[in-house]
Amino acid sequence: MAVADYWSPDGDATRQAINEWIRTGGAYDGVIDFEPAVQDPDAPTMILPRYDSGDGLHPSDAGYEAMADAIDLELLR
C-alpha cells in the first residue's frame, strides 16, 4: 500500500489530536466518526486494504460505502 508523499508523523499526530477533540470535546451535538469504519485494526493509522484507494489516505468506492453504512441515521433526526 502506498502512502501519499505529503503524509508525515507530525501531520498525523495533529490529525489524531484534532479528531480526539472533535470526538470528546463536547462542541458538537453529534459526530459521525468515519475512521473506525475503514481503519485497519492491525495497523490503526492505516486504511484497510480493501477500502484503500491506493494512496493509503483516501478511501476507495468500497471505503465510501463502508463509511455510509457507519452513519447512524438517528443522529440526523
N, C-alpha and C positions, 0 to 999 in steps of 0.2 A: 504494500500500500504506500503510495506516495504521500508526502506531506508538502503542502504549499510552501514556497520559499519565504513567505512572509511570516510564518509561524515562528514563535520564539518562546523559550521558557518564561521570560518576563511578561510577555503578552498573554500567555496562558494563565499565569498567576493573577494578572489583572482581571482577565475574563472570569476566573473562578471566584475572585473576591466580589466582583460586581454581581455575579449570579447568586452568591450566598446572601448578599444584601437584598436583592430582589426577592429571593425566596423567603427570607426570615425577617426583613426589616419592618414589615407592617405598613409600608407606604401604599400598598395596593389592596383593593377589595378581593382580588384573586389573582392567581398566577397560573399560567399554562407552562409547565416545565417540559420542554421537548428533549432535553438532554438524556433522561433515563430511557426514553423511547428508542433511541438509536445508539446508545453508548455500549461499548464492548465491556462486559463485566470482567473480563480477564485483563483488560488494558483500559481503565476508566477514562483516560484522556483521549481515547480513540473512538471512532465510529465503528460499529460492527461492519465487517467487510461487506456483508450483503446489503447494507444501507449506504455504503460509501460511493460517492460519485467518481472517485478516483484520485482526489487531491488530499484525502484524509481530513478535510474540514467541512465539506458540503455534502448534504445527503443526495442520494440518487432518487429516482421516482419512487422506488420501494421505501426509501427512507422517509420521503414526504408522506407516503401513505401511512407508515407506522406513526409518524407524528400526528397526522389527522386522527388516527384511531385512538391516540392517547388523550385527546381532548374530552374532558368531562363536560358534556353539553349542559348539565345542570348549572354550571358556572355562568352560563350565558343567559339564564332565565331571570 
